[in-house]
């Protein structure tokens, strides 16, 4: 078996374009590219890397981002106040709702510009009344990587990443997954991406998976058509003739997706190669339900892996427990439970929290992400107490990545089942009371399950 060091070296060779020259590294790059395993750095060293990266970014945003500087001044906090690790909790946090509070048209472009930290390239918007998609296209054509998510209301969350910040997001995702599935990964593996094609969407969870095409030789996308903010808005609103046609197309494509995946599984079983599913668990759950009805199983026990990205609602009022999903993957596809992992991430940050194979606790990349759990009064709570997840992201160059989410979590000081250092989150993450369901995997589920008539569902299979 290849050593872990050699394993990661091979990954870095494949992801060379995401890694800047070492002479250009600052504290954020050392915290991500400079460690072999994001989840297995001695705690003291990890905290040193984290503190340097976050202090660097806080100073940068304070100096180069006018709105955030004024926000900090309102709380009487400046870079000189951050002198030691314990001071990190003083850094002012933005509510995740901030990234939903924007105007329309050309004013949206101004909002993005004012949210952005640093110097923007020249942005050319030709439309007199541009849509969100028009503005995003203009920014991204200038070399940025604007991406979005949204909640059940259809109100998008927009994050103005530059290329450097997005490169780190993609690299961190690949490194997180490959580290946790060691030694399963190899370049010749065949992967099925249970998300929109990364090159045909600005939806964050689809777009960030573009790195998969560099890490793996053979990738198939489940949703291989353009997915825009307008597509998602119409799907979420469900109003009008245009929305009805889009929902009908989603229903038809949903059935086709399941058949395509089953055919793909049959082909890969014959070839005896390694496979991986990456993306929304809902789609794979529907594949498994279909296979159960057909009485068909596969055996990918030594050559299969599954990495899902949240979105555990399978119908409007029903959640699929993580442990049940892992069990059905094992029973139907033969994939080992230790190779069936979930990732917790969000459009607002580059922090990739991944299940450990031993116990499926969510490990936090503490070399660059400072995790917190806070109460309703914005005060940190102790380990093992419930609260909203908040974080300081030491890799966000283009916007202040110091954010309070709407997710309800419980953080433990260390993993109960493995020896990786640092805190972990309990396996399942839920929305805090009063917060809308959100996330890119949830959008994919809704995209494929919108009703197109009282008796016509998306995944209705008749013998």
N, C-alpha and C positions, 0 to 999 in steps of 0.2 A: 504494500500500500504506500502511495506517495506521502511524504511528510507534509505536515501542515504548511511549513515555510515554503516548500516547493509548490504546493497547491495554490497558495496566495500569489506567489511569484508568477505563476502561469496566468492567473486572473489579471494581474496588473499588466502583463504583456498585452492581453486582449483589450484592456481598457486604457491603453496608453494615451489616447487622445483626450481623456477626461482629466489626466494628471498633468498639472503645469510643471515646468522645469524646476528642479529642487532649489535652484538659486533664487527663484521667485517666491518661495514659500514664506508665509508669515505664520503667526500663531494658529490661525484657523486651519491652514493646510497641514501643519505638523500634527494637529489633533485628529485629522481624518486620514490623510495619505501616509502619515509617518508611523502608523501603528498597524500591525499585522492582523489583529483581531479586535474589532471595535468593542467587543464585549468581554475581553479577557486581558485587560491592562491592570496591573496592581493599583489599588485604590489611591495610594498617595500620588503615584505618577499620573493617573487619570485626572485627579483633581488639579494637579499643576497645569496640565495641558488645557483643561477646561477653563480654569481661571484666566489664563493668558489669552485664550481665544475670545472669551466673552468680554473681558475688560477691553481688549483691542476693538471689538465691534461696538461696544457701548460708547467708547470715546469717539469712534468714527461717526456713528449716527448722531451723537450729540453735536459734533462739530459741523457735519455736512447735511443734516436734515432739519430744516427750520421748524416744521411742525412738531417733530419729536423733541427738539431742544426746548421749545416753549412748554411742551407737556412736562418735561423733566423739571423745568424751572418752577412750574406750578406746584411741584411736590418738593421743591428745595433740594434736588439731588443733581449732582454734577460728577464728572469722571473722578475728580479728586477725592470724592467720598468712598470710592471703591478701592480699598487698600489691601484687603485680605479676603480669603475665600468666603468667610461668613458674611461679608458685605454684599455679596451678589444678590441676596434677597432684598436689598434696598433698591435695585434697579426698577424703575417704573414699568409696569406691565400694561400693554394694550389689550382691551377686550377683543376677542375674535370678531365680534360684531362690527368693529371699526372697518374691517375690510369688506363689509356689506353696505356701508353707508356712503354711497357715491351718487352723483347725478348722471344724467343721460347725455347722449350726443357729444359735442365737442367739449363740454364741461367734464365729461368722463375722462377724456384725454388729459385735461388739466389736473384732475384729481390723481390720476396715475403718476403724472409728473411730480406733483407735490408730495406724494407718498414715497417716491423713489429717492434713495440716498445716493448722492454723487452727481456726476455730470452725465446728462443724457445725450445720446447721439441725435442728429437731426431727424425728426419724425415728420413724415409727409402724409397728411390726411386730406384726400382730394374731395371726399363727399361733403356736401353742404350740411346734411343731416345724418352723420354716420351712426351706424348701429354699434353695439358692443363688439361684434365680430369685425367690423370695419376698423375700429380703433385698435383692437388686438393685432390684426393683420399688419397694420401700419407700424406698430411698435416692434413686432417680431421681425418684420422685414428690415428693420434698422439694426437687428442683431440682438434684441432682447428675447426673453422667454416668458412672456406673460401667460399665466395659466389660471385655471379657475376650478372651483367646486360649487356646489349649491346644496340647499336643503329642500325640504318638502314644499316650501313656499315658492320655490323656483327662483328665489333671489340668490344670485351668484356671489361667491366670495372670490375676489380677484387679488392675486399676489404678483407684484411687479419684480420678478426675478431678472437679473442680468445673466449672461451666459456663464460667468464664473460661479454664481450661486447655484444655477441649475445643473452645471456639471458636477458640483459636489453632491447635489441631491441624487443624481443618477448613479454616481459612483458609490455613494454610501448605501443606496438600495441594493446594488449588486453585491457589494462586499458583505453586507449584513446577511443576505440570504445564503451566499456561498459559504460563509464562515459557519453558519448554523447547520448546514446540511453536509458538512465535511464527513466523508470524502466522496459524496455522491456526484458533485458537479464535475463535468468535463465539457470541453468545447463542442464535442460531437453529439451532445445530447439533443433530442428533439423536444421542443417546448410548444405548448399551446397557451397563448395569451388570452385569458378570459376577460378581455377589456377591448375597447376600441383600438384600432390601429393607431399607434403613437404618432404616425406621420400624417394622420388625417383628423386630428383633434387637438384642441387646446385644453381639454379636460385633464387636470393634473395627473390623476392616477393612470390615465392612458398614456399621456405624453412622457411621464417620467420613466415608463417602461421601455422607452426607446433604447435604453442601455442593454436590454435583453438581446437585441439584435447584434450587439457586439460581443456579448458574453457567451452566446449560444449560436451554433452554426445554422440550425434549422428552426425557424419560428413561424407559427401560423396564428393569425389574429382572428378571434371569434367574430368581431364586429368590424368588417373591412369596408366601412363607408364613412363619409365625412360626418362628424358629430360636432355641431357648433353650439354656441350659447343659445341661439334661437331654436335649434332642435330640442334642446333640453327644456327651454321655457315652454314650448308648445306641449311637450310631453307632460310636464308637471301641471300645466294649467288645464289641459284637456278640453279647451274651448275652441269652437269654430271648426269650419270644414277642413282647413289646412291641418289643424291638430289631429282631426279624425283620420286623415289620410296617413299622417306620420305614424299614428298609433297602429293603424292597420298594417303598414309596412313593417313596423317593429314586431307585430304578432307573427306575420309570415316569416320574417327573417329569424325570429326566435325558434320556430319549429325547424327551420333549415339548419340553424346552429347546432341543435342537439343531434340531428342526423349526421352532420359533418364530423362532429367530435366522435361519435360512435364508430363511424367509418375509419377515422384516423386511428382510434384505439386498435381496431382490428388489423390495420396495416402494420402498426408498430409491434403488435404482438407477434406477427409472423416474422418480422425482421430481427426480433430479440434485442433491440437497442434500448438505451435508457430514455425515459420520458420525464417531462415535468409539466405540471399545470401551474400557471401563475395568474392571479387576478381574483375576480369576484366569485365568492363561494357559491352564490346562488345558481350560477350557470352549471357548475359541476354537480351541485345537488340535483338539479333537474335531469342531468345525464344519468346520474345514479338511480333516480326514481324510474326513469325509462328502462334502464337495464334490469332493475328489479322486476318490473312488469313483464319484461321479455324473458326472465329467468336466465340471464346471461351474466357471467362474471369473467374477470381477467386476473392474471397473476403477474404483477409487476413488483413483487416483493423485494427483489434485489436490484431493481433498475428503475424505480419510479419515485417521484417526489411531488408534493403539492405545497404551494405557498400561496395562501389566500390573503386578501387585503380588506378585511372587515366586511360590513354589509351583511349581517347575520339575519336580517329579516327575510323570510321566504314568502310571506304574504303580508298584507297590510296589518294584520293583528297577530302575527305569529312569528316568534323568533326560533331559530334553530340553535340549540346549545352547541358550543364548540366541541364538547366531548362526544356528542351524538354524531356530529359531522365527521370527526376523525374516525369514529368507529365504522360508519357506513362506507367511508373511503377504503378502509382496510378490508372490510368484508366483501365489497363489490369489485374493487380494483386490485386488491392484494397489496397495496402500498403500505409499508410499515408505519405505525403510528408515530415513530420518532422522525419520520420523513414527511409528516403532514403538519405543517407549521402555519401560523397566522402572523401577519405583520400589522402593527398599529402605527399609522402615520397620518399626517394631515397636510392639506394644501398650504397651511400657514407656516410650516417649518420643514427643515431637512432632517429632523430626528426620526430615525427608523427604529422602532421597537419591535423585537422579534421573539417569538416563542423559542425557548430552549427545547431541544429534543427530549431531555430527561423528564420534564414536568410541565411543559407548555406554559411557563410563566413568561411574561413579556420583559425582556432585558432591554435596558436603556443604554444608548451609546454615550456614556458619561465623559468621554474624552472631549466632547464638544457640546453636549447638551446638559444643562442644569435643570433637573426636574423638581417640581414643587406640587404639593396638593394644598389648595387653599379653601377657606370657608367662605360663607356669603359676605363676610366683611373684608375679604381680600387678605386675610391673615393666614400664614402657613399653619398647617395642622401637623400633628405628630405622625410617625409611621403607623400604619394599620388603621388609621382613621379615614373615613370617606370624605371626599371633597371634590372640587373641580380641578382638573389637571392644568397646570401652568408650566411654562418652560422658558429658558433663556437659550437661544440658539446662537452658538459661536461661529456659525458658518454663513449666516445671512448677510451678505455684503450690500444688497440693493434695497433693503427695507429693514426696519427695526423688528427683529425676530424675537421679541420679548412679549409673550402672549399668554393670555388666560383663555382656555378653551371652554366649551360648553359640555365637556365630557365628565362624567362622574366615575372616579377611580378610587382604588385603595392601593397605596404603595407600601411595600415591605422593604426593610433595610437591606435584606439580602435574599437570594433565592433559597427556598426551603429544600430544594432537591438537587441542585448542582453547585459546583464550587466556583463559578464565575463571580468575580467581585462586583460590588455595587448594588444599588437598589433595583427592584423589579416592580412591575405592576401586576396585579392579579389578572388571570387570563382573559376574562371578558370585560369589555368596556361598554358602558351604556351612557346614554345622554342624561344630563342632569334634568331634574324636574323643570318643566316649562321651556326646555330647549327643543327646537325642531330636530327631527331625524335628519342627518346630513351625511355627506361623504360620497365619493365618486362611485364606490361599489353599490351604494344605495341607489344612485342615479341609474346605473346599469340595470339593476333589478327592476326599477320602475319603467325603464325604457322598454324592457322586454315583457312586462306584465300588465301594461295599461289595457283596461277592458276595451274591446272594440265592439261590444254588444252584450246584452244581458247574458246570453248563453255561450258566447264565443270567447274562450280564454286563449291564452298564448300557448300553453303547453297542455293541450288536450289530445291524448293519444288513444285511438280506437283500434282494436284488433280486427 
